[in-house]
């Protein structure tokens, strides 16, 4: 994200507000507005910082529990949706 478009020294929902202004830094950021399901989440988080913060911690815990396969147990996929 462009540092000039968000909150510099605090944790808030400015990232999502920037996306709604079409100021996402990466194409992958702006692509969150491309589907109805993700676009609704962007709009919800942009308009309600309390909802964003309340959903952030459980999401981080869930991601932390995914487990990473390293070395010969993992693979770098040519297509993220399919095993090589």
Order of alpha helices (4+ residues) and beta strands (2+ residues): alpha-alpha-alpha-alpha
